[in-house]
Amino acid sequence: MGLEFVIPVLLTMILVSLDNIQEHLENPFDQVGEDDIKFNVEKFIERLNHQTADG
C-alpha cells in the first residue's frame, strides 16, 4: 500500500526529534535554551574570594 514509505519517514522524524531533545538537555550552561541555568559569574567569584578571606 503506502506504509512502506510512511513508516520510515515517521521513524526518521521521531528519531531526529529525540536527538534534538537530547542535544538541548545535554548542556544546561550553554545559554541557548529557555531552561538553562544562569548565574552571575562575577558575583560568584566575589563570594568565593570573600569566603576565603574570612577563613
mmCIF entry with sequence, helices, sheets and N, C-alpha, C, O atoms, coordinates in Angstrom:
data_MODEL
# 
_entry.id   MODEL 
# 
_entity.id                         1 
_entity.type                       polymer 
_entity.pdbx_number_of_molecules   1 
# 
_entity_poly.entity_id                      1 
_entity_poly.type                           'polypeptide(L)' 
_entity_poly.nstd_linkage                   no 
_entity_poly.nstd_monomer                   no 
_entity_poly.pdbx_seq_one_letter_code       MGLEFVIPVLLTMILVSLDNIQEHLENPFDQVGEDDIKFNVEKFIERLNHQTADG 
_entity_poly.pdbx_seq_one_letter_code_can   MGLEFVIPVLLTMILVSLDNIQEHLENPFDQVGEDDIKFNVEKFIERLNHQTADG 
_entity_poly.pdbx_strand_id                 A 
# 
loop_
_entity_poly_seq.entity_id 
_entity_poly_seq.num 
_entity_poly_seq.mon_id 
_entity_poly_seq.hetero 
1 1  MET n 
1 2  GLY n 
1 3  LEU n 
1 4  GLU n 
1 5  PHE n 
1 6  VAL n 
1 7  ILE n 
1 8  PRO n 
1 9  VAL n 
1 10 LEU n 
1 11 LEU n 
1 12 THR n 
1 13 MET n 
1 14 ILE n 
1 15 LEU n 
1 16 VAL n 
1 17 SER n 
1 18 LEU n 
1 19 ASP n 
1 20 ASN n 
1 21 ILE n 
1 22 GLN n 
1 23 GLU n 
1 24 HIS n 
1 25 LEU n 
1 26 GLU n 
1 27 ASN n 
1 28 PRO n 
1 29 PHE n 
1 30 ASP n 
1 31 GLN n 
1 32 VAL n 
1 33 GLY n 
1 34 GLU n 
1 35 ASP n 
1 36 ASP n 
1 37 ILE n 
1 38 LYS n 
1 39 PHE n 
1 40 ASN n 
1 41 VAL n 
1 42 GLU n 
1 43 LYS n 
1 44 PHE n 
1 45 ILE n 
1 46 GLU n 
1 47 ARG n 
1 48 LEU n 
1 49 ASN n 
1 50 HIS n 
1 51 GLN n 
1 52 THR n 
1 53 ALA n 
1 54 ASP n 
1 55 GLY n 
# 
_struct_asym.id          A 
_struct_asym.entity_id   1 
# 
loop_
_struct_conf.conf_type_id 
_struct_conf.id 
_struct_conf.pdbx_PDB_helix_id 
_struct_conf.beg_label_comp_id 
_struct_conf.beg_label_asym_id 
_struct_conf.beg_label_seq_id 
_struct_conf.pdbx_beg_PDB_ins_code 
_struct_conf.end_label_comp_id 
_struct_conf.end_label_asym_id 
_struct_conf.end_label_seq_id 
_struct_conf.pdbx_end_PDB_ins_code 
_struct_conf.beg_auth_comp_id 
_struct_conf.beg_auth_asym_id 
_struct_conf.beg_auth_seq_id 
_struct_conf.end_auth_comp_id 
_struct_conf.end_auth_asym_id 
_struct_conf.end_auth_seq_id 
_struct_conf.pdbx_PDB_helix_class 
_struct_conf.details 
_struct_conf.pdbx_PDB_helix_length 
HELX_P HELX_P1 AA1 LEU A 3  ? GLU A 26 ? LEU A 3  GLU A 26 1 ? 24 
HELX_P HELX_P2 AA2 VAL A 41 ? ASP A 54 ? VAL A 41 ASP A 54 1 ? 14 
# 
_struct_conf_type.id          HELX_P 
_struct_conf_type.criteria    ? 
_struct_conf_type.reference   ? 
# 
loop_
_atom_site.group_PDB 
_atom_site.id 
_atom_site.type_symbol 
_atom_site.label_atom_id 
_atom_site.label_alt_id 
_atom_site.label_comp_id 
_atom_site.label_asym_id 
_atom_site.label_entity_id 
_atom_site.label_seq_id 
_atom_site.pdbx_PDB_ins_code 
_atom_site.Cartn_x 
_atom_site.Cartn_y 
_atom_site.Cartn_z 
_atom_site.occupancy 
_atom_site.B_iso_or_equiv 
_atom_site.pdbx_formal_charge 
_atom_site.auth_seq_id 
_atom_site.auth_comp_id 
_atom_site.auth_asym_id 
_atom_site.auth_atom_id 
_atom_site.pdbx_PDB_model_num 
ATOM 1   N N  . MET A 1 1  ? 0.842  -1.192 0.000  1.00 0.00 ? 1  MET A N  1 
ATOM 2   C CA . MET A 1 1  ? 0.000  0.000  0.000  1.00 0.00 ? 1  MET A CA 1 
ATOM 3   C C  . MET A 1 1  ? 0.884  1.252  0.000  1.00 0.00 ? 1  MET A C  1 
ATOM 4   O O  . MET A 1 1  ? 1.490  1.579  -1.021 1.00 0.00 ? 1  MET A O  1 
ATOM 5   N N  . GLY A 1 2  ? 0.960  1.940  1.115  1.00 0.00 ? 2  GLY A N  1 
ATOM 6   C CA . GLY A 1 2  ? 1.798  3.121  1.206  1.00 0.00 ? 2  GLY A CA 1 
ATOM 7   C C  . GLY A 1 2  ? 2.593  3.114  2.491  1.00 0.00 ? 2  GLY A C  1 
ATOM 8   O O  . GLY A 1 2  ? 3.378  4.024  2.757  1.00 0.00 ? 2  GLY A O  1 
ATOM 9   N N  . LEU A 1 3  ? 2.380  2.071  3.290  1.00 0.00 ? 3  LEU A N  1 
ATOM 10  C CA . LEU A 1 3  ? 3.047  2.022  4.591  1.00 0.00 ? 3  LEU A CA 1 
ATOM 11  C C  . LEU A 1 3  ? 4.561  1.857  4.466  1.00 0.00 ? 3  LEU A C  1 
ATOM 12  O O  . LEU A 1 3  ? 5.303  2.271  5.357  1.00 0.00 ? 3  LEU A O  1 
ATOM 13  N N  . GLU A 1 4  ? 5.022  1.259  3.374  1.00 0.00 ? 4  GLU A N  1 
ATOM 14  C CA . GLU A 1 4  ? 6.466  1.079  3.233  1.00 0.00 ? 4  GLU A CA 1 
ATOM 15  C C  . GLU A 1 4  ? 7.189  2.407  3.047  1.00 0.00 ? 4  GLU A C  1 
ATOM 16  O O  . GLU A 1 4  ? 8.411  2.465  3.178  1.00 0.00 ? 4  GLU A O  1 
ATOM 17  N N  . PHE A 1 5  ? 6.450  3.482  2.740  1.00 0.00 ? 5  PHE A N  1 
ATOM 18  C CA . PHE A 1 5  ? 7.043  4.816  2.646  1.00 0.00 ? 5  PHE A CA 1 
ATOM 19  C C  . PHE A 1 5  ? 6.750  5.661  3.885  1.00 0.00 ? 5  PHE A C  1 
ATOM 20  O O  . PHE A 1 5  ? 7.566  6.494  4.280  1.00 0.00 ? 5  PHE A O  1 
ATOM 21  N N  . VAL A 1 6  ? 5.590  5.447  4.494  1.00 0.00 ? 6  VAL A N  1 
ATOM 22  C CA . VAL A 1 6  ? 5.164  6.261  5.632  1.00 0.00 ? 6  VAL A CA 1 
ATOM 23  C C  . VAL A 1 6  ? 5.943  5.904  6.889  1.00 0.00 ? 6  VAL A C  1 
ATOM 24  O O  . VAL A 1 6  ? 6.379  6.796  7.616  1.00 0.00 ? 6  VAL A O  1 
ATOM 25  N N  . ILE A 1 7  ? 6.124  4.623  7.155  1.00 0.00 ? 7  ILE A N  1 
ATOM 26  C CA . ILE A 1 7  ? 6.772  4.188  8.398  1.00 0.00 ? 7  ILE A CA 1 
ATOM 27  C C  . ILE A 1 7  ? 8.239  4.647  8.471  1.00 0.00 ? 7  ILE A C  1 
ATOM 28  O O  . ILE A 1 7  ? 8.639  5.156  9.519  1.00 0.00 ? 7  ILE A O  1 
ATOM 29  N N  . PRO A 1 8  ? 9.058  4.498  7.423  1.00 0.00 ? 8  PRO A N  1 
ATOM 30  C CA . PRO A 1 8  ? 10.434 5.016  7.533  1.00 0.00 ? 8  PRO A CA 1 
ATOM 31  C C  . PRO A 1 8  ? 10.492 6.526  7.735  1.00 0.00 ? 8  PRO A C  1 
ATOM 32  O O  . PRO A 1 8  ? 11.340 7.012  8.484  1.00 0.00 ? 8  PRO A O  1 
ATOM 33  N N  . VAL A 1 9  ? 9.611  7.272  7.084  1.00 0.00 ? 9  VAL A N  1 
ATOM 34  C CA . VAL A 1 9  ? 9.596  8.725  7.261  1.00 0.00 ? 9  VAL A CA 1 
ATOM 35  C C  . VAL A 1 9  ? 9.185  9.068  8.679  1.00 0.00 ? 9  VAL A C  1 
ATOM 36  O O  . VAL A 1 9  ? 9.782  9.945  9.303  1.00 0.00 ? 9  VAL A O  1 
ATOM 37  N N  . LEU A 1 10 ? 8.176  8.389  9.196  1.00 0.00 ? 10 LEU A N  1 
ATOM 38  C CA . LEU A 1 10 ? 7.709  8.627  10.561 1.00 0.00 ? 10 LEU A CA 1 
ATOM 39  C C  . LEU A 1 10 ? 8.795  8.295  11.581 1.00 0.00 ? 10 LEU A C  1 
ATOM 40  O O  . LEU A 1 10 ? 9.026  9.067  12.512 1.00 0.00 ? 10 LEU A O  1 
ATOM 41  N N  . LEU A 1 11 ? 9.458  7.163  11.415 1.00 0.00 ? 11 LEU A N  1 
ATOM 42  C CA . LEU A 1 11 ? 10.533 6.779  12.337 1.00 0.00 ? 11 LEU A CA 1 
ATOM 43  C C  . LEU A 1 11 ? 11.705 7.759  12.260 1.00 0.00 ? 11 LEU A C  1 
ATOM 44  O O  . LEU A 1 11 ? 12.318 8.069  13.281 1.00 0.00 ? 11 LEU A O  1 
ATOM 45  N N  . THR A 1 12 ? 12.014 8.239  11.083 1.00 0.00 ? 12 THR A N  1 
ATOM 46  C CA . THR A 1 12 ? 13.090 9.220  10.933 1.00 0.00 ? 12 THR A CA 1 
ATOM 47  C C  . THR A 1 12 ? 12.750 10.514 11.661 1.00 0.00 ? 12 THR A C  1 
ATOM 48  O O  . THR A 1 12 ? 13.597 11.089 12.344 1.00 0.00 ? 12 THR A O  1 
ATOM 49  N N  . MET A 1 13 ? 11.514 10.967 11.516 1.00 0.00 ? 13 MET A N  1 
ATOM 50  C CA . MET A 1 13 ? 11.097 12.187 12.212 1.00 0.00 ? 13 MET A CA 1 
ATOM 51  C C  . MET A 1 13 ? 11.165 12.014 13.722 1.00 0.00 ? 13 MET A C  1 
ATOM 52  O O  . MET A 1 13 ? 11.596 12.923 14.430 1.00 0.00 ? 13 MET A O  1 
ATOM 53  N N  . ILE A 1 14 ? 10.749 10.866 14.216 1.00 0.00 ? 14 ILE A N  1 
ATOM 54  C CA . ILE A 1 14 ? 10.780 10.608 15.663 1.00 0.00 ? 14 ILE A CA 1 
ATOM 55  C C  . ILE A 1 14 ? 12.217 10.576 16.170 1.00 0.00 ? 14 ILE A C  1 
ATOM 56  O O  . ILE A 1 14 ? 12.525 11.176 17.200 1.00 0.00 ? 14 ILE A O  1 
ATOM 57  N N  . LEU A 1 15 ? 13.097 9.882  15.456 1.00 0.00 ? 15 LEU A N  1 
ATOM 58  C CA . LEU A 1 15 ? 14.484 9.774  15.914 1.00 0.00 ? 15 LEU A CA 1 
ATOM 59  C C  . LEU A 1 15 ? 15.216 11.113 15.848 1.00 0.00 ? 15 LEU A C  1 
ATOM 60  O O  . LEU A 1 15 ? 16.015 11.420 16.732 1.00 0.00 ? 15 LEU A O  1 
ATOM 61  N N  . VAL A 1 16 ? 14.958 11.897 14.832 1.00 0.00 ? 16 VAL A N  1 
ATOM 62  C CA . VAL A 1 16 ? 15.584 13.216 14.744 1.00 0.00 ? 16 VAL A CA 1 
ATOM 63  C C  . VAL A 1 16 ? 15.074 14.111 15.866 1.00 0.00 ? 16 VAL A C  1 
ATOM 64  O O  . VAL A 1 16 ? 15.844 14.870 16.455 1.00 0.00 ? 16 VAL A O  1 
ATOM 65  N N  . SER A 1 17 ? 13.784 14.026 16.163 1.00 0.00 ? 17 SER A N  1 
ATOM 66  C CA . SER A 1 17 ? 13.222 14.817 17.265 1.00 0.00 ? 17 SER A CA 1 
ATOM 67  C C  . SER A 1 17 ? 13.849 14.430 18.596 1.00 0.00 ? 17 SER A C  1 
ATOM 68  O O  . SER A 1 17 ? 14.199 15.302 19.391 1.00 0.00 ? 17 SER A O  1 
ATOM 69  N N  . LEU A 1 18 ? 13.992 13.139 18.846 1.00 0.00 ? 18 LEU A N  1 
ATOM 70  C CA . LEU A 1 18 ? 14.614 12.681 20.087 1.00 0.00 ? 18 LEU A CA 1 
ATOM 71  C C  . LEU A 1 18 ? 16.078 13.109 20.171 1.00 0.00 ? 18 LEU A C  1 
ATOM 72  O O  . LEU A 1 18 ? 16.561 13.453 21.249 1.00 0.00 ? 18 LEU A O  1 
ATOM 73  N N  . ASP A 1 19 ? 16.779 13.089 19.050 1.00 0.00 ? 19 ASP A N  1 
ATOM 74  C CA . ASP A 1 19 ? 18.175 13.537 19.041 1.00 0.00 ? 19 ASP A CA 1 
ATOM 75  C C  . ASP A 1 19 ? 18.264 15.026 19.358 1.00 0.00 ? 19 ASP A C  1 
ATOM 76  O O  . ASP A 1 19 ? 19.158 15.449 20.090 1.00 0.00 ? 19 ASP A O  1 
ATOM 77  N N  . ASN A 1 20 ? 17.351 15.820 18.818 1.00 0.00 ? 20 ASN A N  1 
ATOM 78  C CA . ASN A 1 20 ? 17.347 17.257 19.109 1.00 0.00 ? 20 ASN A CA 1 
ATOM 79  C C  . ASN A 1 20 ? 17.039 17.522 20.580 1.00 0.00 ? 20 ASN A C  1 
ATOM 80  O O  . ASN A 1 20 ? 17.643 18.405 21.189 1.00 0.00 ? 20 ASN A O  1 
ATOM 81  N N  . ILE A 1 21 ? 16.117 16.774 21.147 1.00 0.00 ? 21 ILE A N  1 
ATOM 82  C CA . ILE A 1 21 ? 15.793 16.927 22.571 1.00 0.00 ? 21 ILE A CA 1 
ATOM 83  C C  . ILE A 1 21 ? 17.006 16.576 23.422 1.00 0.00 ? 21 ILE A C  1 
ATOM 84  O O  . ILE A 1 21 ? 17.335 17.300 24.363 1.00 0.00 ? 21 ILE A O  1 
ATOM 85  N N  . GLN A 1 22 ? 17.671 15.478 23.101 1.00 0.00 ? 22 GLN A N  1 
ATOM 86  C CA . GLN A 1 22 ? 18.858 15.081 23.857 1.00 0.00 ? 22 GLN A CA 1 
ATOM 87  C C  . GLN A 1 22 ? 19.940 16.145 23.758 1.00 0.00 ? 22 GLN A C  1 
ATOM 88  O O  . GLN A 1 22 ? 20.605 16.456 24.747 1.00 0.00 ? 22 GLN A O  1 
ATOM 89  N N  . GLU A 1 23 ? 20.111 16.689 22.593 1.00 0.00 ? 23 GLU A N  1 
ATOM 90  C CA . GLU A 1 23 ? 21.122 17.732 22.374 1.00 0.00 ? 23 GLU A CA 1 
ATOM 91  C C  . GLU A 1 23 ? 20.855 18.954 23.254 1.00 0.00 ? 23 GLU A C  1 
ATOM 92  O O  . GLU A 1 23 ? 21.789 19.537 23.804 1.00 0.00 ? 23 GLU A O  1 
ATOM 93  N N  . HIS A 1 24 ? 19.595 19.342 23.389 1.00 0.00 ? 24 HIS A N  1 
ATOM 94  C CA . HIS A 1 24 ? 19.243 20.508 24.205 1.00 0.00 ? 24 HIS A CA 1 
ATOM 95  C C  . HIS A 1 24 ? 19.373 20.221 25.695 1.00 0.00 ? 24 HIS A C  1 
ATOM 96  O O  . HIS A 1 24 ? 19.643 21.135 26.474 1.00 0.00 ? 24 HIS A O  1 
ATOM 97  N N  . LEU A 1 25 ? 19.187 18.974 26.103 1.00 0.00 ? 25 LEU A N  1 
ATOM 98  C CA . LEU A 1 25 ? 19.261 18.635 27.516 1.00 0.00 ? 25 LEU A CA 1 
ATOM 99  C C  . LEU A 1 25 ? 20.691 18.368 27.998 1.00 0.00 ? 25 LEU A C  1 
ATOM 100 O O  . LEU A 1 25 ? 20.936 18.368 29.204 1.00 0.00 ? 25 LEU A O  1 
ATOM 101 N N  . GLU A 1 26 ? 21.627 18.145 27.093 1.00 0.00 ? 26 GLU A N  1 
ATOM 102 C CA . GLU A 1 26 ? 22.974 17.766 27.495 1.00 0.00 ? 26 GLU A CA 1 
ATOM 103 C C  . GLU A 1 26 ? 23.716 18.871 28.229 1.00 0.00 ? 26 GLU A C  1 
ATOM 104 O O  . GLU A 1 26 ? 24.395 18.591 29.217 1.00 0.00 ? 26 GLU A O  1 
ATOM 105 N N  . ASN A 1 27 ? 23.612 20.101 27.785 1.00 0.00 ? 27 ASN A N  1 
ATOM 106 C CA . ASN A 1 27 ? 24.393 21.177 28.369 1.00 0.00 ? 27 ASN A CA 1 
ATOM 107 C C  . ASN A 1 27 ? 23.468 22.277 28.889 1.00 0.00 ? 27 ASN A C  1 
ATOM 108 O O  . ASN A 1 27 ? 23.014 23.107 28.101 1.00 0.00 ? 27 ASN A O  1 
ATOM 109 N N  . PRO A 1 28 ? 23.179 22.308 30.182 1.00 0.00 ? 28 PRO A N  1 
ATOM 110 C CA . PRO A 1 28 ? 22.285 23.340 30.708 1.00 0.00 ? 28 PRO A CA 1 
ATOM 111 C C  . PRO A 1 28 ? 22.964 24.695 30.876 1.00 0.00 ? 28 PRO A C  1 
ATOM 112 O O  . PRO A 1 28 ? 22.303 25.662 31.255 1.00 0.00 ? 28 PRO A O  1 
ATOM 113 N N  . PHE A 1 29 ? 24.271 24.794 30.604 1.00 0.00 ? 29 PHE A N  1 
ATOM 114 C CA . PHE A 1 29 ? 25.001 26.043 30.792 1.00 0.00 ? 29 PHE A CA 1 
ATOM 115 C C  . PHE A 1 29 ? 25.352 26.741 29.487 1.00 0.00 ? 29 PHE A C  1 
ATOM 116 O O  . PHE A 1 29 ? 26.127 27.697 29.507 1.00 0.00 ? 29 PHE A O  1 
ATOM 117 N N  . ASP A 1 30 ? 24.811 26.299 28.346 1.00 0.00 ? 30 ASP A N  1 
ATOM 118 C CA . ASP A 1 30 ? 25.196 26.898 27.069 1.00 0.00 ? 30 ASP A CA 1 
ATOM 119 C C  . ASP A 1 30 ? 24.448 28.181 26.747 1.00 0.00 ? 30 ASP A C  1 
ATOM 120 O O  . ASP A 1 30 ? 24.750 28.823 25.740 1.00 0.00 ? 30 ASP A O  1 
ATOM 121 N N  . GLN A 1 31 ? 23.491 28.573 27.563 1.00 0.00 ? 31 GLN A N  1 
ATOM 122 C CA . GLN A 1 31 ? 22.726 29.821 27.421 1.00 0.00 ? 31 GLN A CA 1 
ATOM 123 C C  . GLN A 1 31 ? 21.972 29.901 26.097 1.00 0.00 ? 31 GLN A C  1 
ATOM 124 O O  . GLN A 1 31 ? 21.780 30.996 25.569 1.00 0.00 ? 31 GLN A O  1 
ATOM 125 N N  . VAL A 1 32 ? 21.541 28.764 25.552 1.00 0.00 ? 32 VAL A N  1 
ATOM 126 C CA . VAL A 1 32 ? 20.807 28.756 24.294 1.00 0.00 ? 32 VAL A CA 1 
ATOM 127 C C  . VAL A 1 32 ? 19.323 28.532 24.536 1.00 0.00 ? 32 VAL A C  1 
ATOM 128 O O  . VAL A 1 32 ? 18.497 29.218 23.933 1.00 0.00 ? 32 VAL A O  1 
ATOM 129 N N  . GLY A 1 33 ? 18.965 27.602 25.389 1.00 0.00 ? 33 GLY A N  1 
ATOM 130 C CA . GLY A 1 33 ? 17.564 27.269 25.611 1.00 0.00 ? 33 GLY A CA 1 
ATOM 131 C C  . GLY A 1 33 ? 16.918 28.123 26.683 1.00 0.00 ? 33 GLY A C  1 
ATOM 132 O O  . GLY A 1 33 ? 17.580 28.903 27.369 1.00 0.00 ? 33 GLY A O  1 
ATOM 133 N N  . GLU A 1 34 ? 15.613 27.959 26.811 1.00 0.00 ? 34 GLU A N  1 
ATOM 134 C CA . GLU A 1 34 ? 14.880 28.749 27.797 1.00 0.00 ? 34 GLU A CA 1 
ATOM 135 C C  . GLU A 1 34 ? 14.985 28.173 29.207 1.00 0.00 ? 34 GLU A C  1 
ATOM 136 O O  . GLU A 1 34 ? 14.669 28.863 30.176 1.00 0.00 ? 34 GLU A O  1 
ATOM 137 N N  . ASP A 1 35 ? 15.420 26.927 29.337 1.00 0.00 ? 35 ASP A N  1 
ATOM 138 C CA . ASP A 1 35 ? 15.520 26.293 30.652 1.00 0.00 ? 35 ASP A CA 1 
ATOM 139 C C  . ASP A 1 35 ? 16.961 26.186 31.131 1.00 0.00 ? 35 ASP A C  1 
ATOM 140 O O  . ASP A 1 35 ? 17.270 25.334 31.964 1.00 0.00 ? 35 ASP A O  1 
ATOM 141 N N  . ASP A 1 36 ? 17.839 27.026 30.623 1.00 0.00 ? 36 ASP A N  1 
ATOM 142 C CA . ASP A 1 36 ? 19.236 26.969 31.012 1.00 0.00 ? 36 ASP A CA 1 
ATOM 143 C C  . ASP A 1 36 ? 19.464 27.548 32.402 1.00 0.00 ? 36 ASP A C  1 
ATOM 144 O O  . ASP A 1 36 ? 18.676 28.349 32.904 1.00 0.00 ? 36 ASP A O  1 
ATOM 145 N N  . ILE A 1 37 ? 20.548 27.122 32.995 1.00 0.00 ? 37 ILE A N  1 
ATOM 146 C CA . ILE A 1 37 ? 20.941 27.619 34.312 1.00 0.00 ? 37 ILE A CA 1 
ATOM 147 C C  . ILE A 1 37 ? 21.761 28.882 34.101 1.00 0.00 ? 37 ILE A C  1 
ATOM 148 O O  . ILE A 1 37 ? 22.756 28.876 33.376 1.00 0.00 ? 37 ILE A O  1 
ATOM 149 N N  . LYS A 1 38 ? 21.333 29.962 34.740 1.00 0.00 ? 38 LYS A N  1 
ATOM 150 C CA . LYS A 1 38 ? 22.026 31.243 34.593 1.00 0.00 ? 38 LYS A CA 1 
ATOM 151 C C  . LYS A 1 38 ? 22.504 31.703 35.969 1.00 0.00 ? 38 LYS A C  1 
ATOM 152 O O  . LYS A 1 38 ? 21.746 31.668 36.938 1.00 0.00 ? 38 LYS A O  1 
ATOM 153 N N  . PHE A 1 39 ? 23.731 32.123 36.047 1.00 0.00 ? 39 PHE A N  1 
ATOM 154 C CA . PHE A 1 39 ? 24.241 32.710 37.274 1.00 0.00 ? 39 PHE A CA 1 
ATOM 155 C C  . PHE A 1 39 ? 25.277 33.767 36.933 1.00 0.00 ? 39 PHE A C  1 
ATOM 156 O O  . PHE A 1 39 ? 25.900 33.744 35.872 1.00 0.00 ? 39 PHE A O  1 
ATOM 157 N N  . ASN A 1 40 ? 25.437 34.685 37.859 1.00 0.00 ? 40 ASN A N  1 
ATOM 158 C CA . ASN A 1 40 ? 26.349 35.806 37.676 1.00 0.00 ? 40 ASN A CA 1 
ATOM 159 C C  . ASN A 1 40 ? 27.752 35.361 38.087 1.00 0.00 ? 40 ASN A C  1 
ATOM 160 O O  . ASN A 1 40 ? 28.008 35.126 39.268 1.00 0.00 ? 40 ASN A O  1 
ATOM 161 N N  . VAL A 1 41 ? 28.643 35.247 37.133 1.00 0.00 ? 41 VAL A N  1 
ATOM 162 C CA . VAL A 1 41 ? 29.993 34.736 37.391 1.00 0.00 ? 41 VAL A CA 1 
ATOM 163 C C  . VAL A 1 41 ? 30.777 35.687 38.288 1.00 0.00 ? 41 VAL A C  1 
ATOM 164 O O  . VAL A 1 41 ? 31.485 35.243 39.191 1.00 0.00 ? 41 VAL A O  1 
ATOM 165 N N  . GLU A 1 42 ? 30.655 36.994 38.047 1.00 0.00 ? 42 GLU A N  1 
ATOM 166 C CA . GLU A 1 42 ? 31.397 37.961 38.854 1.00 0.00 ? 42 GLU A CA 1 
ATOM 167 C C  . GLU A 1 42 ? 30.975 37.903 40.317 1.00 0.00 ? 42 GLU A C  1 
ATOM 168 O O  . GLU A 1 42 ? 31.818 37.955 41.213 1.00 0.00 ? 42 GLU A O  1 
ATOM 169 N N  . LYS A 1 43 ? 29.687 37.796 40.553 1.00 0.00 ? 43 LYS A N  1 
ATOM 170 C CA . LYS A 1 43 ? 29.185 37.717 41.927 1.00 0.00 ? 43 LYS A CA 1 
ATOM 171 C C  . LYS A 1 43 ? 29.638 36.413 42.594 1.00 0.00 ? 43 LYS A C  1 
ATOM 172 O O  . LYS A 1 43 ? 29.961 36.405 43.782 1.00 0.00 ? 43 LYS A O  1 
ATOM 173 N N  . PHE A 1 44 ? 29.662 35.320 41.841 1.00 0.00 ? 44 PHE A N  1 
ATOM 174 C CA . PHE A 1 44 ? 30.107 34.040 42.369 1.00 0.00 ? 44 PHE A CA 1 
ATOM 175 C C  . PHE A 1 44 ? 31.579 34.104 42.779 1.00 0.00 ? 44 PHE A C  1 
ATOM 176 O O  . PHE A 1 44 ? 31.950 33.624 43.850 1.00 0.00 ? 44 PHE A O  1 
ATOM 177 N N  . ILE A 1 45 ? 32.410 34.695 41.930 1.00 0.00 ? 45 ILE A N  1 
ATOM 178 C CA . ILE A 1 45 ? 33.836 34.819 42.251 1.00 0.00 ? 45 ILE A CA 1 
ATOM 179 C C  . ILE A 1 45 ? 34.039 35.739 43.445 1.00 0.00 ? 45 ILE A C  1 
ATOM 180 O O  . ILE A 1 45 ? 34.900 35.488 44.288 1.00 0.00 ? 45 ILE A O  1 
ATOM 181 N N  . GLU A 1 46 ? 33.251 36.800 43.517 1.00 0.00 ? 46 GLU A N  1 
ATOM 182 C CA . GLU A 1 46 ? 33.339 37.712 44.655 1.00 0.00 ? 46 GLU A CA 1 
ATOM 183 C C  . GLU A 1 46 ? 33.002 36.991 45.954 1.00 0.00 ? 46 GLU A C  1 
ATOM 184 O O  . GLU A 1 46 ? 33.667 37.203 46.968 1.00 0.00 ? 46 GLU A O  1 
ATOM 185 N N  . ARG A 1 47 ? 31.987 36.150 45.933 1.00 0.00 ? 47 ARG A N  1 
ATOM 186 C CA . ARG A 1 47 ? 31.635 35.377 47.136 1.00 0.00 ? 47 ARG A CA 1 
ATOM 187 C C  . ARG A 1 47 ? 32.731 34.399 47.510 1.00 0.00 ? 47 ARG A C  1 
ATOM 188 O O  . ARG A 1 47 ? 33.055 34.244 48.688 1.00 0.00 ? 47 ARG A O  1 
ATOM 189 N N  . LEU A 1 48 ? 33.307 33.736 46.510 1.00 0.00 ? 48 LEU A N  1 
ATOM 190 C CA . LEU A 1 48 ? 34.398 32.807 46.797 1.00 0.00 ? 48 LEU A CA 1 
ATOM 191 C C  . LEU A 1 48 ? 35.570 33.534 47.443 1.00 0.00 ? 48 LEU A C  1 
ATOM 192 O O  . LEU A 1 48 ? 36.147 33.043 48.414 1.00 0.00 ? 48 LEU A O  1 
ATOM 193 N N  . ASN A 1 49 ? 35.923 34.696 46.915 1.00 0.00 ? 49 ASN A N  1 
ATOM 194 C CA . ASN A 1 49 ? 37.027 35.464 47.484 1.00 0.00 ? 49 ASN A CA 1 
ATOM 195 C C  . ASN A 1 49 ? 36.701 35.938 48.899 1.00 0.00 ? 49 ASN A C  1 
ATOM 196 O O  . ASN A 1 49 ? 37.576 35.948 49.766 1.00 0.00 ? 49 ASN A O  1 
ATOM 197 N N  . HIS A 1 50 ? 35.455 36.329 49.136 1.00 0.00 ? 50 HIS A N  1 
ATOM 198 C CA . HIS A 1 50 ? 35.045 36.773 50.448 1.00 0.00 ? 50 HIS A CA 1 
ATOM 199 C C  . HIS A 1 50 ? 35.104 35.634 51.472 1.00 0.00 ? 50 HIS A C  1 
ATOM 200 O O  . HIS A 1 50 ? 35.524 35.840 52.611 1.00 0.00 ? 50 HIS A O  1 
ATOM 201 N N  . GLN A 1 51 ? 34.684 34.437 51.063 1.00 0.00 ? 51 GLN A N  1 
ATOM 202 C CA . GLN A 1 51 ? 34.703 33.279 51.967 1.00 0.00 ? 51 GLN A CA 1 
ATOM 203 C C  . GLN A 1 51 ? 36.135 32.873 52.306 1.00 0.00 ? 51 GLN A C  1 
ATOM 204 O O  . GLN A 1 51 ? 36.424 32.515 53.448 1.00 0.00 ? 51 GLN A O  1 
ATOM 205 N N  . THR A 1 52 ? 37.025 32.928 51.329 1.00 0.00 ? 52 THR A N  1 
ATOM 206 C CA . THR A 1 52 ? 38.410 32.539 51.607 1.00 0.00 ? 52 THR A CA 1 
ATOM 207 C C  . THR A 1 52 ? 39.125 33.585 52.464 1.00 0.00 ? 52 THR A C  1 
ATOM 208 O O  . THR A 1 52 ? 40.038 33.252 53.220 1.00 0.00 ? 52 THR A O  1 
ATOM 209 N N  . ALA A 1 53 ? 38.712 34.844 52.345 1.00 0.00 ? 53 ALA A N  1 
ATOM 210 C CA . ALA A 1 53 ? 39.326 35.899 53.160 1.00 0.00 ? 53 ALA A CA 1 
ATOM 211 C C  . ALA A 1 53 ? 38.908 35.769 54.621 1.00 0.00 ? 53 ALA A C  1 
ATOM 212 O O  . ALA A 1 53 ? 39.681 36.092 55.522 1.00 0.00 ? 53 ALA A O  1 
ATOM 213 N N  . ASP A 1 54 ? 37.668 35.290 54.858 1.00 0.00 ? 54 ASP A N  1 
ATOM 214 C CA . ASP A 1 54 ? 37.190 35.116 56.239 1.00 0.00 ? 54 ASP A CA 1 
ATOM 215 C C  . ASP A 1 54 ? 37.844 33.926 56.919 1.00 0.00 ? 54 ASP A C  1 
ATOM 216 O O  . ASP A 1 54 ? 37.962 33.886 58.143 1.00 0.00 ? 54 ASP A O  1 
ATOM 217 N N  . GLY A 1 55 ? 38.261 32.971 56.127 1.00 0.00 ? 55 GLY A N  1 
ATOM 218 C CA . GLY A 1 55 ? 38.984 31.819 56.646 1.00 0.00 ? 55 GLY A CA 1 
ATOM 219 C C  . GLY A 1 55 ? 38.091 30.800 57.142 1.00 0.00 ? 55 GLY A C  1 
ATOM 220 O O  . GLY A 1 55 ? 38.545 29.759 57.616 1.00 0.00 ? 55 GLY A O  1 
# 
